[in-house]
Amino acid sequence: MTVANQEQCNNSKYALFIGRWQPIHIGHEYIIRKKLDEGENVAIAVRDIPVSKSDPFPMDIRIKIIEAVFSEDVKSGRVKVFPIVDISSVNIGRGVGYDVNDIEVPTHIELVSATEIRKRIIEGGTWRQYIPQTVIKIIEENKVYLTLKL
């Protein structure tokens, strides 16, 4: 990281990412790391949603997974992970004091889908290549995949 980037990440502003993270996958990791590599701090808001067929991972496991993926950045304070209420929309007005960004990703990452990953876990298909190694370990240690149902 350059000196300029180091100074920038010491500020108190954060790039916000909101999601269900069911589970976090390489596409999520890519866009979050892109902001970190640009020298920005990152805030990861985890939507507080009930466990269901389409959202099988409980809040504590999702937070644990995200903190494991970004463990060094969490320790340094560059990444903060926290629950938020479930939301229906994100709304802004003019001149709100921050940007709204759409981060472009390579095609092979753009095609990654958490819905497809959950389906493959349930059906016994291949899924491990789509999520960070630390996520695999936590999912398997907590046997979360055993609770998934179609």
Sequence and secondary structure as in RCSB ss.txt:
>XXXX:A:sequence
MTVANQEQCNNSKYALFIGRWQPIHIGHEYIIRKKLDEGENVAIAVRDIPVSKSDPFPMDIRIKIIEAVFSEDVK
SGRVKVFPIVDISSVNIGRGVGYDVNDIEVPTHIELVSATEIRKRIIEGGTWRQYIPQTVIKIIEENKVYLTLKL
>XXXX:A:secstr
  HHHHHHHTSS EEEEEE  TT  HHHHHHHHHHHHTT EEEEEEEE    SS  S HHHHHHHHHHHTHHHHH
HTSEEEEEEE  S     TT SS        HHHHT  HHHHHHHHHHT   GGGS HHHHHHHHHHTGGGG   
